[in-house]
Amino acid sequence: MVTETLMALASAAGAAAAHAFGTDAWAAMRVRVAEVFGRGDVTRTEAALRRLDRSVLTLNSDTDPADIERASALLAASLCAQFQTLLESVDEGDRVLVVDLLHEMLSGQSRTDGGVSAGEAGIAVSGDIKVRSEGRGSFTAGVVQGGVHVTLPPQPGPEQLGR
């Protein structure tokens, strides 16, 4: 049985996720939401990410501010119901884990080691990273936003070569 306190927690978590929807904070929040549904199992977490992305893709097709607000409210209600169902369906041990994960989600903490995350086509690194390019006409970048045009620099003239 889910108590009123747990229902309030599920509601707050749904509202927090919906609040992040459509903002830069969404990339990290979607991972935390999936971690709640995954409960430490990679396969369940990945499945939750796929379901969440499909749901958000449907909601994210609107550009009218009123429609975006409505989509956010729908997301909040949907996640609240899903969190409540999860809390009702798990045994007591998993319920404690889900409650802890929901509290972490609300506090903005992540269970991932290093606490780094990145959105789609982003790089998140906790430690060193080496990015290298080899060969003529190649380039190296951590993240590219926009087009890339690679040309060779002008060759030095004879006067620059000392001839």
C-alpha positions as CSV (number, residue, x, y, z in Angstrom):
1,M,0.0,0.0,0.0
2,V,1.3,3.4,-1.0
3,T,0.9,6.0,1.7
4,E,0.0,9.6,1.2
5,T,3.6,10.5,1.8
6,L,4.8,8.3,-1.0
7,M,2.0,9.6,-3.3
8,A,3.3,13.1,-2.6
9,L,6.8,12.0,-3.3
10,A,5.7,10.5,-6.7
11,S,3.8,13.7,-7.5
12,A,6.8,15.9,-6.6
13,A,9.1,13.8,-8.7
14,G,6.7,13.9,-11.7
15,A,6.5,17.7,-11.3
16,A,10.3,18.1,-11.1
17,A,10.8,16.1,-14.2
18,A,8.2,18.1,-16.1
19,H,9.8,21.3,-14.9
20,A,13.1,20.2,-16.5
21,F,11.3,19.2,-19.7
22,G,12.3,21.5,-22.6
23,T,15.3,23.0,-20.7
24,D,19.0,22.3,-20.6
25,A,18.4,20.4,-17.4
26,W,16.3,17.8,-19.2
27,A,19.3,15.7,-20.3
28,A,20.4,15.0,-16.8
29,M,16.8,14.6,-15.5
30,R,15.8,12.0,-18.0
31,V,18.7,9.9,-16.9
32,R,17.7,10.2,-13.2
33,V,14.1,9.3,-14.1
34,A,15.3,6.2,-16.0
35,E,17.5,5.3,-13.0
36,V,14.4,5.3,-10.8
37,F,12.6,2.9,-13.2
38,G,15.7,0.8,-13.7
39,R,16.5,0.4,-10.0
40,G,20.1,-0.5,-10.7
41,D,19.4,-2.8,-13.6
42,V,21.0,-1.6,-16.8
43,T,18.5,-3.3,-19.1
44,R,15.5,-1.8,-17.3
45,T,17.2,1.6,-17.2
46,E,17.9,1.5,-21.0
47,A,14.3,0.4,-21.6
48,A,13.0,3.3,-19.4
49,L,15.2,5.7,-21.4
50,R,13.7,4.5,-24.7
51,R,10.1,4.7,-23.4
52,L,10.8,8.2,-22.0
53,D,12.3,9.4,-25.2
54,R,9.3,8.1,-27.2
55,S,6.9,9.9,-24.9
56,V,8.9,13.1,-24.9
57,L,9.2,13.0,-28.7
58,T,5.4,12.9,-29.0
59,L,5.0,15.8,-26.5
60,N,7.9,17.8,-27.9
61,S,6.4,18.3,-31.4
62,D,4.5,21.4,-30.3
63,T,6.0,24.9,-30.6
64,D,3.1,26.9,-29.3
65,P,3.8,28.0,-25.7
66,A,0.3,27.0,-24.6
67,D,0.8,23.5,-26.1
68,I,4.3,23.2,-24.5
69,E,2.8,24.0,-21.2
70,R,0.0,21.4,-21.8
71,A,2.7,18.9,-22.8
72,S,4.6,19.6,-19.6
73,A,1.5,19.1,-17.5
74,L,0.8,15.8,-19.3
75,L,4.3,14.6,-18.7
76,A,4.0,15.5,-15.0
77,A,0.7,13.6,-14.6
78,S,2.1,10.6,-16.6
79,L,5.3,10.3,-14.6
80,C,3.4,10.8,-11.3
81,A,1.1,7.9,-12.2
82,Q,4.1,5.8,-13.3
83,F,6.0,6.5,-10.1
84,Q,3.0,5.7,-8.0
85,T,2.4,2.4,-9.9
86,L,6.1,1.5,-9.4
87,L,5.9,2.2,-5.7
88,E,2.8,0.0,-5.5
89,S,4.2,-2.9,-7.5
90,V,7.6,-3.4,-5.9
91,D,8.3,-5.3,-2.7
92,E,9.4,-3.5,0.5
93,G,13.1,-3.7,-0.2
94,D,12.8,-2.3,-3.7
95,R,10.3,0.3,-2.4
96,V,13.0,1.7,-0.1
97,L,15.4,1.8,-3.1
98,V,12.8,3.6,-5.2
99,V,12.1,6.1,-2.5
100,D,15.9,6.8,-2.2
101,L,16.2,7.2,-5.9
102,L,13.2,9.6,-6.0
103,H,14.8,11.7,-3.2
104,E,18.1,11.7,-5.1
105,M,16.3,12.8,-8.3
106,L,14.6,15.6,-6.4
107,S,17.8,16.8,-4.8
108,G,19.6,16.8,-8.2
109,Q,22.1,14.1,-7.3
110,S,22.9,11.3,-9.7
111,R,23.9,7.7,-8.8
112,T,26.4,7.6,-11.6
113,D,30.1,7.6,-10.5
114,G,31.6,10.9,-11.0
115,G,28.3,12.7,-11.3
116,V,28.8,13.8,-14.9
117,S,26.3,13.6,-17.6
118,A,25.8,14.9,-21.1
119,G,22.9,15.2,-23.5
120,E,22.6,13.7,-26.9
121,A,25.8,14.3,-29.0
122,G,27.6,15.7,-25.9
123,I,30.6,14.5,-24.0
124,A,30.8,14.2,-20.3
125,V,34.1,13.3,-18.7
126,S,35.2,12.8,-15.2
127,G,39.0,12.6,-15.5
128,D,41.3,13.0,-18.5
129,I,40.3,12.9,-22.2
130,K,42.7,12.8,-25.1
131,V,41.3,13.8,-28.5
132,R,43.6,13.3,-31.5
133,S,43.5,13.6,-35.3
134,E,45.8,12.1,-37.8
135,G,46.1,12.6,-41.5
136,R,45.8,15.5,-44.0
137,G,42.5,17.3,-44.0
138,S,41.2,15.7,-40.8
139,F,40.0,17.5,-37.7
140,T,39.3,16.6,-34.1
141,A,36.6,18.0,-31.9
142,G,34.9,17.0,-28.7
143,V,31.5,18.4,-29.8
144,V,30.7,20.0,-33.1
145,Q,27.7,22.4,-33.3
146,G,27.2,23.4,-36.9
147,G,29.1,22.6,-40.0
148,V,32.8,21.9,-40.4
149,H,34.8,23.0,-43.5
150,V,38.4,21.8,-43.7
151,T,40.9,23.4,-46.0
152,L,44.6,23.2,-46.2
153,P,46.5,26.4,-45.1
154,P,48.2,28.4,-47.8
155,Q,51.7,27.0,-48.6
156,P,54.6,29.3,-47.9
157,G,56.1,31.1,-50.8
158,P,59.8,30.8,-51.8
159,E,60.7,34.1,-49.9
160,Q,59.3,32.5,-46.7
161,L,61.3,29.4,-47.3
162,G,64.6,31.4,-47.6
163,R,65.2,30.5,-51.3
